[in-house]
Amino acid sequence: MASKDRGLALNFGLVLIRQTLPHRGCLRVRWDREDNEVPWISLFVTSPPSLEIIRSLFDEFSRACIPEGSSVCGILHTDLDEEYDEWVRKFRAEGREFLTPADVWKKRGRVWRITKSRLSKYDILVGGLNWNDVSRFYERTDTWITTWYRFLISPKPLQNWAEDLLVLNNEKIDKTFLKRVGTVLLSYYEHGMEALGFDLPRNAVEHAAENLSQTLRIPLQLEERSTP
């Protein structure tokens, strides 16, 4: 992999950041930019890609982050009524555990909704996932290009997975949270993916990035410490 200054990057390519710095985005953390204790890796494209390329990136990056046998739960978001209703119907038909914002607000109460909730109307929390499920979320639609998905990856099912997802959504996460829940995986629009956690399989992710570059014949540049 070639390492270059971002300003000299090719018009289109992949960038792998081996240690991502805290930045404005879909995730808030409680440590500063000089703290490198938490492994945090990112892979993104330098300009808008085709759906084929970004879906391949999501597939390979997420596969590397989700070891076989892992338990996955996630927060999905859409801006479309039809897609949201389809998620609800599908999850019910499959017998999955899931919660809508209405379910959460009913349980937590009006004060919590007003003062602490960062959920929006078209968010949905779902548990009992695996890598195939994650891949299908990106394959069956392209509405994620205007939003984000976030997942928690653990060696075994989290006892309070919905509560953990609410912490991920509503609060700044800290190292204690990561040590307990495992790895956080997130996609942001059509730009790329990030993952962080003490159990993050960094070598597997870097290998996946190299394979993706070779397979798609797209240049890959490496940055040691940076932001997407």
C-alpha positions in Angstrom: 0.0 0.0 0.0 1.3 3.4 -0.8 1.1 6.2 1.8 0.6 9.7 0.4 -0.4 13.1 1.5 -4.2 13.4 1.3 -3.9 16.5 -0.9 -2.0 14.5 -3.5 -4.5 11.6 -3.5 -5.7 10.3 -6.9 -9.1 11.4 -8.2 -10.6 8.1 -7.1 -9.2 5.7 -4.6 -9.5 4.0 -1.2 -8.0 5.4 1.9 -7.3 3.3 5.0 -6.7 5.1 8.3 -5.0 2.8 10.7 -5.8 5.0 13.8 -8.8 7.2 13.3 -8.9 10.3 15.4 -12.2 11.4 17.1 -14.1 13.6 14.7 -17.5 15.1 14.0 -19.6 12.4 12.5 -22.1 9.7 13.6 -20.2 8.7 16.8 -19.3 10.7 19.9 -16.5 9.5 22.3 -15.2 10.6 25.7 -11.4 10.6 24.9 -9.4 13.2 23.1 -7.5 13.2 19.8 -4.1 12.4 21.4 -5.4 9.2 23.0 -4.6 6.2 20.8 -5.5 3.4 23.3 -8.7 2.4 21.5 -8.1 0.8 18.1 -10.2 2.7 15.5 -9.8 2.0 11.8 -11.5 3.5 8.8 -11.8 2.7 5.1 -13.4 5.2 2.7 -13.4 6.4 -0.9 -12.0 9.7 -2.0 -14.9 10.6 -4.3 -18.5 9.4 -4.8 -18.3 5.7 -5.9 -20.6 3.4 -7.9 -23.0 1.3 -5.9 -21.0 -1.8 -6.8 -17.8 -0.4 -5.3 -19.3 1.0 -2.1 -21.3 -2.2 -1.5 -18.2 -4.2 -2.0 -16.4 -2.0 0.5 -19.2 -2.4 3.0 -19.2 -6.2 2.5 -15.5 -6.7 2.9 -15.0 -4.3 5.7 -17.9 -5.6 7.7 -17.0 -9.2 7.1 -13.5 -8.6 8.5 -15.0 -7.0 11.6 -17.6 -9.7 12.3 -15.9 -13.0 13.2 -18.0 -16.1 12.6 -20.3 -16.8 15.5 -20.4 -13.2 16.6 -23.6 -11.6 17.9 -24.6 -8.4 16.2 -27.3 -5.8 16.9 -27.8 -2.5 15.2 -29.6 0.8 14.7 -30.9 1.4 11.2 -32.4 4.6 9.8 -34.4 5.5 6.7 -36.2 8.6 5.5 -38.8 6.6 3.6 -42.2 5.4 5.1 -42.3 2.4 2.8 -38.9 1.2 3.7 -39.5 1.6 7.4 -42.8 -0.3 7.2 -41.1 -3.1 5.2 -38.4 -3.4 7.9 -41.1 -3.8 10.6 -43.0 -6.4 8.6 -39.9 -8.3 7.8 -38.6 -8.4 11.3 -42.0 -9.5 12.6 -42.2 -12.2 10.0 -38.7 -13.4 10.9 -39.5 -13.4 14.6 -36.6 -11.0 15.3 -36.2 -8.8 18.4 -36.7 -5.2 17.5 -37.8 -1.9 18.9 -39.3 1.2 17.2 -38.8 4.6 18.7 -42.4 4.5 19.8 -41.7 1.3 21.8 -38.7 3.0 23.5 -40.5 6.2 24.2 -43.5 4.3 25.7 -41.2 2.5 28.0 -39.0 5.4 29.0 -41.6 8.1 29.2 -42.2 11.6 27.9 -39.5 13.3 30.0 -36.8 11.0 28.8 -37.9 11.5 25.2 -37.7 15.2 25.5 -34.5 15.5 27.5 -32.3 12.6 26.5 -33.6 10.8 23.4 -31.7 11.3 20.1 -33.9 8.7 18.3 -35.8 9.9 15.3 -39.1 8.6 14.0 -37.6 6.4 11.4 -34.9 4.7 13.5 -35.2 1.0 14.4 -33.2 -1.1 16.9 -32.8 -4.8 15.9 -31.0 -7.7 17.6 -30.0 -11.2 16.8 -28.1 -10.3 13.6 -25.1 -11.8 11.8 -22.8 -10.8 9.0 -25.3 -12.0 6.3 -28.0 -9.8 7.7 -25.6 -6.8 7.7 -24.7 -7.4 4.1 -28.4 -7.7 3.1 -29.2 -4.3 4.6 -26.9 -2.7 2.1 -27.8 -4.9 -0.8 -31.6 -4.6 -0.8 -31.7 -0.8 -0.8 -29.6 2.3 -1.6 -31.2 4.7 0.9 -28.2 4.4 3.2 -26.4 6.8 0.9 -28.2 9.6 2.8 -28.0 8.2 6.3 -26.0 5.9 8.5 -26.2 2.4 10.1 -24.5 1.5 13.4 -23.8 -1.9 14.8 -22.4 -3.6 18.0 -20.4 -6.8 17.5 -19.9 -9.0 20.5 -18.5 -12.6 21.0 -21.8 -13.5 22.7 -25.3 -11.9 22.8 -25.5 -8.8 24.9 -28.0 -9.2 27.7 -29.3 -5.6 27.3 -28.6 -5.1 23.7 -31.3 -2.4 23.2 -30.1 -0.4 26.2 -26.5 -0.6 24.8 -27.7 0.6 21.4 -29.5 3.6 23.1 -26.2 4.5 24.8 -24.4 4.3 21.4 -27.1 6.5 19.9 -27.7 9.0 22.8 -24.5 9.4 24.6 -20.7 9.8 24.2 -19.3 6.4 24.6 -16.2 5.6 26.7 -13.6 2.9 27.0 -15.6 1.0 29.7 -18.5 0.7 27.3 -16.3 -0.7 24.5 -14.6 -3.2 26.8 -18.1 -4.5 27.8 -19.9 -4.6 24.4 -17.1 -5.3 21.9 -16.7 -3.6 18.5 -18.7 -0.7 17.1 -19.2 -0.7 13.3 -20.7 2.1 11.4 -21.2 3.2 7.8 -21.6 6.9 7.0 -23.5 7.7 3.8 -21.7 6.5 0.7 -18.3 7.5 2.0 -17.1 4.4 3.8 -17.0 2.5 7.1 -15.3 2.8 10.5 -14.9 0.3 13.3 -13.5 0.7 16.8 -13.0 -1.4 19.9 -10.4 -3.3 21.9 -11.2 -6.5 20.1 -11.0 -5.0 16.7 -9.4 -7.4 14.2 -7.1 -4.8 12.7 -5.0 -7.2 10.6 -8.1 -8.7 9.1 -9.5 -5.3 8.2 -6.2 -4.2 6.6 -6.0 -7.5 4.6 -9.6 -6.9 3.4 -8.7 -3.4 2.2 -5.7 -4.7 0.3 -7.9 -7.5 -1.3 -10.6 -5.0 -2.2 -8.0 -2.7 -3.9 -6.6 -5.5 -5.9 -9.9 -7.0 -6.9 -11.5 -3.7 -8.0 -8.2 -2.3 -9.3 -8.5 0.8 -7.2 -5.4 2.5 -5.7 -5.2 2.2 -1.9 -3.3 4.7 0.2 -2.5 4.3 3.9 -2.6 6.9 6.6 -1.4 6.2 10.1 -3.4 8.8 12.1 -6.1 11.0 10.5 -9.8 11.6 10.1 -12.1 10.5 7.3 
